[in-house]
Amino acid sequence: MRVVIAEDLFLLRDGLVRMLEAFDFEIAAAVDNGPELSRALREQEPDVAVVDVRLPPSFSDEGLQCALEARRRRPGLPVLVLSQHVEQLYARELLADGNGGVGYLLKDRVFDADQFVDAVRRVSEGGTAMDPQVIQQLLSRRAQDAPLGNLTAREKEVMELMAQGRSNAAIAAQLFVTERAVAKHTSNIFGKLGLPPSDDDNRRVLAVLAYLDRG
């Protein structure tokens, strides 16, 4: 699996390269600024891109914008974004097209090798990997709004785990309930949110997050 990495801090970039190579990923390019990222995504056509939101020369959202532009040229390009802090605007922009694997992780998660590599693989396979803190902020933003306020405490727990990209089996294991119970909760959630049920984990997560973050 070929990966393009964009991170301006040398030590972190080198660490990401070494970590992914240790798990048999091929590093197609490792760059430290926006223009080089754009070129690498265009020329290397990686299976997944791991991108810091803030890159030189602007140090604003250069990395994210380069990734979004690459996704416009190549719809569905899997992108895992790294950020120092939770920034809801960036999460919303990344999720906006609902096409292909996407992820948004805080940099703290990088230091857990298994968790980080699992996120890269999940995104590369078309899934979603959202940092729990991002999900919590998106949920709390509309926690008092209907119809989200109509969800039970258990349904909110299930929705938060869904938004992290967990399968029904993984949710059941986390909550110590049966998969049948999770399926029932999921059905109730979509009914209350006015969203059609789907067996596509990525699509259902993006739909829920898009609902939570709109308005």
C-alpha positions in Angstrom: 0.0 0.0 0.0 1.5 3.3 -1.1 1.4 6.3 1.2 2.2 10.0 0.7 3.0 11.8 4.0 2.9 15.6 4.5 4.3 16.9 7.8 6.5 19.9 8.3 8.1 18.8 11.6 11.1 16.6 10.6 11.0 14.3 13.7 7.3 13.6 13.4 7.6 13.1 9.6 10.5 10.7 10.1 8.6 8.9 12.8 5.6 8.4 10.6 7.7 7.1 7.8 9.5 4.6 10.1 6.2 3.5 11.7 4.4 2.9 8.5 7.3 1.1 6.9 7.5 -1.2 9.9 3.9 -2.2 9.1 4.8 -2.9 5.4 3.5 0.3 3.9 5.4 1.8 1.0 6.2 5.5 1.4 5.7 7.0 -2.0 6.8 10.5 -0.8 7.3 12.3 2.5 7.1 16.1 2.1 7.1 19.2 4.3 5.1 21.8 2.5 2.0 22.4 0.4 3.4 22.7 -3.1 5.4 19.5 -2.7 2.3 17.8 -1.3 0.3 18.8 -4.4 3.0 17.5 -6.7 3.4 14.2 -4.8 -0.4 13.6 -4.8 -0.6 14.3 -8.5 2.5 12.4 -9.6 2.6 9.4 -7.2 -1.2 8.6 -7.1 -0.9 7.0 -3.6 -3.4 4.6 -2.1 -3.8 6.9 0.9 -2.5 10.4 2.0 -1.6 11.2 5.6 -1.6 15.0 5.8 -1.0 17.6 8.4 -3.7 20.4 8.2 -1.2 23.2 8.6 1.8 23.3 6.2 4.2 25.9 4.8 4.2 28.3 3.3 0.9 29.6 4.7 0.7 27.6 7.9 -3.1 28.0 7.8 -4.9 25.1 6.3 -2.5 24.5 3.4 -2.3 20.7 3.9 -6.1 20.3 4.0 -6.7 22.4 0.9 -4.1 20.5 -1.1 -5.8 17.2 -0.1 -9.2 18.5 -1.0 -7.9 19.7 -4.4 -6.4 16.2 -5.0 -9.8 14.7 -4.1 -11.4 16.9 -6.7 -8.9 15.7 -9.3 -9.2 12.1 -8.2 -12.6 11.5 -6.5 -12.4 9.1 -3.6 -8.7 9.6 -2.8 -8.4 8.3 0.8 -7.1 11.1 3.1 -6.2 11.0 6.8 -5.8 14.4 8.2 -3.7 15.2 11.3 -4.2 18.2 13.5 -2.9 19.5 16.8 -6.4 20.6 18.0 -10.0 19.8 17.2 -11.1 22.3 14.5 -14.7 21.6 13.4 -14.5 23.6 10.3 -11.7 21.4 8.9 -13.6 18.3 9.8 -16.7 19.6 8.0 -14.7 20.5 4.9 -13.1 17.0 4.8 -16.4 15.3 5.1 -18.3 17.5 2.8 -18.1 15.5 -0.4 -18.9 12.2 1.3 -16.8 10.3 -1.3 -14.1 7.8 -0.4 -12.2 7.1 2.8 -11.6 10.0 5.2 -10.1 10.4 8.6 -9.4 13.2 11.1 -7.1 12.4 14.0 -5.4 14.5 16.7 -1.6 14.2 16.6 -1.7 12.6 20.1 -3.1 9.5 18.5 0.0 9.1 16.3 2.0 7.9 19.3 -0.3 4.8 19.6 1.1 2.8 16.7 -1.6 0.2 16.6 -4.4 2.8 16.7 -2.7 5.0 14.1 -1.9 2.2 11.7 -5.5 0.9 12.1 -6.8 4.3 11.1 -4.6 4.5 8.0 -5.7 1.1 6.9 -9.4 1.8 7.6 -9.2 5.1 5.6 -7.3 3.4 2.7 -10.0 0.8 2.4 -12.7 3.5 2.1 -13.7 3.7 5.7 -13.8 6.5 8.2 -11.5 7.2 11.2 -12.7 10.1 13.3 -11.0 11.2 16.5 -13.3 10.7 19.5 -12.7 14.3 20.6 -13.9 15.5 17.2 -17.0 13.4 17.4 -17.7 14.6 21.0 -17.5 18.2 19.9 -19.8 17.7 16.9 -22.3 15.9 19.2 -22.2 18.5 21.9 -22.7 21.3 19.4 -26.2 20.1 18.7 -26.8 18.1 21.9 -29.9 20.3 22.8 -31.3 20.4 19.3 -34.2 18.3 18.0 -34.2 15.6 16.7 -30.8 14.8 18.2 -32.2 15.5 21.6 -34.8 12.8 21.0 -32.0 10.1 21.0 -31.7 8.0 24.1 -28.4 7.9 26.0 -27.6 4.5 24.6 -28.4 5.6 21.0 -26.0 8.6 21.5 -23.3 6.1 22.6 -23.9 4.0 19.5 -23.9 7.0 17.2 -20.6 8.2 18.6 -19.0 4.9 18.0 -20.5 4.7 14.5 -19.0 8.1 13.7 -15.6 6.8 14.7 -16.0 4.2 12.0 -16.8 1.2 14.1 -18.7 -1.7 12.7 -21.8 -3.1 14.4 -19.7 -6.0 15.7 -17.1 -3.6 17.1 -19.8 -1.5 18.7 -21.4 -4.5 20.3 -18.0 -5.6 21.8 -17.4 -2.1 23.1 -20.8 -1.8 24.8 -21.1 -5.4 25.8 -24.3 -5.9 24.0 -25.4 -8.1 21.0 -25.0 -7.2 17.4 -28.8 -7.5 17.1 -29.2 -4.8 19.8 -26.8 -2.5 18.0 -28.6 -3.0 14.7 -31.9 -2.0 16.5 -30.3 1.1 17.9 -28.9 2.0 14.5 -32.2 1.6 12.9 -33.8 3.8 15.6 -31.1 6.5 15.1 -31.6 6.8 11.4 -35.4 6.9 11.9 -35.2 9.7 14.4 -32.7 11.7 12.3 -34.8 11.2 9.1 -31.9 9.4 7.4 -32.3 6.1 5.3 -30.7 3.1 6.9 -27.6 1.8 5.1 -25.2 -1.2 5.4 -22.4 1.0 4.1 -20.5 2.0 7.3 -18.7 4.9 5.7 -21.8 6.3 4.0 -23.9 6.1 7.2 -21.2 7.8 9.3 -20.8 10.6 6.8 -24.6 11.1 6.7 -24.9 11.3 10.5 -21.9 13.7 10.7 -23.2 15.9 7.9 -26.5 16.1 9.8 -24.9 17.0 13.1 -22.6 19.6 11.6 -25.1 21.4 9.3 -26.9 24.6 9.9 
